[in-house]
Amino acid sequence: MRAAGLQGETYTKTVDDYRRLHDDDGEGSVDERRANYTTLVNQYYDLATDFYEFGWGQSFHFATRRGKETFAESLARHEHFLADALRLQPGMDVLDLGCGVGGPMREIARYSGASIVGINNNAYQISRGERHTRRQKMERLTSFQKADFMQLPFEDGSRDGAYTIEASCHAPDKVALFREVLRTLKPGASFAGYEWCLTPLYDASSMRHRQIKKDIEEGDGLPDIALTTEVDQALVEAGFELIEARDIAPESDPFSPWYLPLTGKELTLRSLPRTPLGRTVTNFATRVMERVRIAPQGTSEVSSFLNRAADALVAGGETGTFTPMYFFHAKKPE
């Protein structure tokens, strides 16, 4: 794992600094993570991007499953759903907020013909994404902009639409983020997305539920996880007209829930790295590479907290206390 090109002591320090923000004492508070969200998210993706691409591909998100769909087909359909909600078409200028390495952006651009700018504040992910974009010859419709999505470098009322896929969960203040998106949209333009949320089944008095939440936060670079109702309230407070909002996780095939790829119950050669067995093998391999100094110290620790997050995501799905696909569709008033 290259981990953003970080080497030796720099890599180890990045791991230590990231873990410190999730400690229970001092710097590990929600307020500290919100105050340091830029560092938190950048450190996380510097450490985790290569693991994501290895185990998941270029689209870093979950999806509902339908019938005999493959994993890749479900990801594409999940992306197309947003494009259809926004009624994207050729000639439209759209923002992808928190675009990762650009997998969904390229797929949505191919599907809709819209021109999309991917917003990302992580230099390593942008370098990876631009490489993928050149290889796939998608430069005409897609591009990357290094920027903090809390401070978008675009004029007021300049965009025909915007979407976010499991990325606004990193924002320290959802109302402020949504207001910034609203500012850039043309009157009547739409904003849609999938948000990571705690569901009404989450019980803050339950030690198990709190541990699931904590492991997801640490393993996925989150300052905190919002309730579904908090997302609705934030959109309205920001000035949007809320058209639709619902958890679409229950719409998945009951035998193929969104967290199925992490359970090991769907085993193929391609899916092996994201299964419990594959993650265990990867973790063992990273420990060996550390010992022989092929990988920097801390690589196995990153693998370990990603594994804990994967187990917590499955637990969140099985208990119904967590969803990675709270869908919302909102419109800027005319």
N, C-alpha and C positions, 0 to 999 in steps of 0.2 A: 504494500500500500504506500503510495507516494505522499499522501496527506499534505496536499498543497505545496509540496516541495520543501516542507519544514524538515530540518535535520537536527540530530543530536540534541544538545541542550535546549535549543529553541523549541523543538517539538515537545520535549518533556515539560518545559515551563508552560507552554500553551495548555497542555493537559492539566497541569496543577492549577493554573489560573482558572480554567473552566470549571474544574471540580469545586474549587473554593466558592464559586458563586452559588453552588447547590448544597453546600454544607448547611447543617441545621443551625449552626451558631454564626453570629456576626454577619458576614457578607452573604450568607445563604438566604437572606430574607427576600420576599417577593419585591419589596421596595428597592433593594439593592440590585436585583436582577433587572427591574424596570429601568432604574437609573443607568445601568451599564448594558442596556440591551444590545447596542451596536457591537460592543466587545463580545458579549455573550454569543450572539448569533454568528458573528464572523469566526470566532474561535471554534464554535461547533461545526460549521461547514468546512473550515480548513481541515478539521480532524475527520469528519464523517463522509465527505463527498465521495471519496474513492470507494469506501465501503458500500455506499448507496448504489453507485454505478455497477459495482461488482455483483451485488445481490438483487438489484431491482431494475436496473436499466436506466434510461434517460428521463423517465417521468416519475418523479419522486412523490407519488400519492397513491391512495387506495381507490377502490372502485367497487360498486355493487356488481354482482355477477348475475347473468341471465342464462339459463339453460346450459348448453354445452359450450359457451364462450370460453376461449382461452384467456389466460391472464392478460396478454397484450391486447386482445380484442376488447376486454372489459375496460382497460385503461383508456383506449381510444374512444369508446362509446361515452364514457364518463366525461371526457373532454368535449366531445361533440355536443353533449347535452347543454353545456354552457354556451357554446357557439350558437345553438338554436335559440336558447333563452334570450340572448342578446341580439338575435337576428343579424348576425354578422354577414357581410357580403363584400365583394370587391369594391375598393375605393374607400372603405372605412379605415380610420386610424384609431387603433385600439392599444390599451396598455395591459400588460401582464405584470401584475404586482407580486414580486418575489418569485421570479421565473426559474430559479434553479439553473440547470444547464440547458434549459430551453426545450426539453422534450415536448411538453404540452403546447408550447407556443408554436413550434414547427408543425405539429399535427393539426392544430386549430387553423393555422394559416393555410395549410394544404386543403383542408376540408372546406373552409369558408371563402378563401380568396382575399380576406382582409389583411391589411398591413398591421403588424404587431411590433411594438417595442417592449422588450422584456426589461423590467426594472430589477436590479440586483446590486447589493452593496458589497458582495464578496468577489474580490478580484480573481481568485482561483476558479470559482464556478464560471465566471464570465469567460476566462481563457479556455476552459473546457467546452463551454457552450459555443463559442465562436468557432472552435475547431470542428465540432459536430455540424454546425450550420454550413460551413464551407464544404465539408465532405458530402452533405446532402443537397448542396446547391440551392439553399433557401435564403441567400442573402437579399434577394429582391423583395421578399415579403416580411422578413424578420430581422431584427437587430437588437443589440443589447445596449443598455444605458446604465453605467455605474452610478447609483444614486441611492440615498436613503428614501424609502417610500413614505416616510413621515415628512419629507421636504422635496416634493417632486419638482424637477427643473423644467416645467412646462407652463405655458401661458394659461390664464384663466379661460375656460370655455373652449379649449382647443381640441378636445378628443371626442370621438364618436361613441366610445364605450370603454369599459374597463372590467377586468375580472381578476380574481385571485384564487389559487388552488392550494389550500392547506398552507398558506403563508402568512395571512393576517394574524394568525395565532402568535406570531413572534412580536407583534406590535406592543409597545409598552402602554399605549393609550388608544383604544379602538375609536373613541369619538374623534380624537385628533386625526387619526389616520383617515377615517371616513370623510371628515370635513375636507381634508387635502385632496382626496379623490374627487369629491363633489366639485371642488373648485376647478379642477382641470376639465370636467365634462361640459359638453354643450347642453343647453337647456333641453330637457326631454330625453337625454341619453341615459342608458342603463348601466348598472354595475351589478355584477353577479359573482358568486363564489361559493367555495366549500370551506367551512370553518371547523377547526377542532374544538369540541365543546364537551362539557359535562352535561349529562342529561338530567331530567327530573328524578331519575332513579338514584342519582348520587346522594349519599348520606355523609355529610361532613363529620358526623359523630362516629362513623365506622372506621376503625383502624385500617381495615383491609382496603376500603375505598380510598382513604388518604394515602396509603402506600402506593396504590395503583397510580394515583394522580402524581405523586412525587417522582416515581420511576419514569413515567412518561415525560414529565417536565425535564428531568435530568438527561434522559436519553435522547431528547429531541430538541434541545436548545430553546426551551420555552420559559419566559419569566413567570407565567401563571396560565391556568386554563379557565376560560370563561364558561358560564352557564349559557344555555341556548337563549334564555330570556334576556341576558345581558347584551348579546349580539343584536337582537331586535331593537332593544332600547338605544343602543349606540348608533345604529343606522338612523333611527328617527331623530334622535338628538342632534346628529350631524346635519340634518336637513333633508334627508332622502324621504321619498314616498316608498314605503315598504309594500311591494306588490305581492311577494310570496316568501314564505320562510318555513322550512320543514326539515326534519331529519330524514334523509332518504335511505339510511342504513337498513331499516326494516323492509325496503323494497327489493333487497337482494334475494336470490334463491335461498330458501331456508337451509338447503344442504350445501350452499356455497356462500357463507357470509363473507363480508369484506375482509375479515382477518384470516380467512382460510390460507392465504399464501404463507403466513407465519407459523402455521400449526404443524406442518409436516404431513398433513393428510392428503395433500395433492403433490405427489412426488414425481418429478421428471428431472432429467439431467439439468435443464435450464433453471428449474426452481430450487434445486438442491441448496445453493448458498443461502437462501432465505429461510430454510427450515431449521428447526431446533438442532438436528444432526449437522447440517451444513454450517450453522453458526458455531457449534461446538468445535468442529474441525478447523474452521477459520481462526477461532480463538486459540486453539492449540498451536496452529501454524504460526500465528503472530508471536506467541511466546518463544517458540523455537527460533524464529528470525531475530527476536531481540537478543537471545543468548549468543547467537553467532554474529551479531551486530550487522545483520542485513537490514533490519528495521530499527528505528530509534526507540529508546526506552519510553514506555507509555502507550505504544501501539496496542498492546494486548489489553490495557486498561480501557482504551476507547472501545475496543471490540466487546469488552465485558459490559460496559454501561449501555451499549447499543443492544446487546442481548437481553439485558434486564428490561429495557424499554420495549423490546419486541414481546417479551412475555407479559409485560404490563398491558400492552395494547390488546393482546388476546384476552387477558382477564377483563379489561374494560369492555371489550365487545361481548364476552360471554355473560357478564353481569348486567350488560345494558347500561352501564353508568357512564360510558364514554362513546362518542361518535367522532370520526374524522370527516364527516360529510354532512354537516348541517348546512343545507343549501339555502341561500338567500338570493333574492332578485329585487333590486330597488331601482328607483328612477329619480333623476334630478328633475325637480318641478319645472314646468314650462315657464 
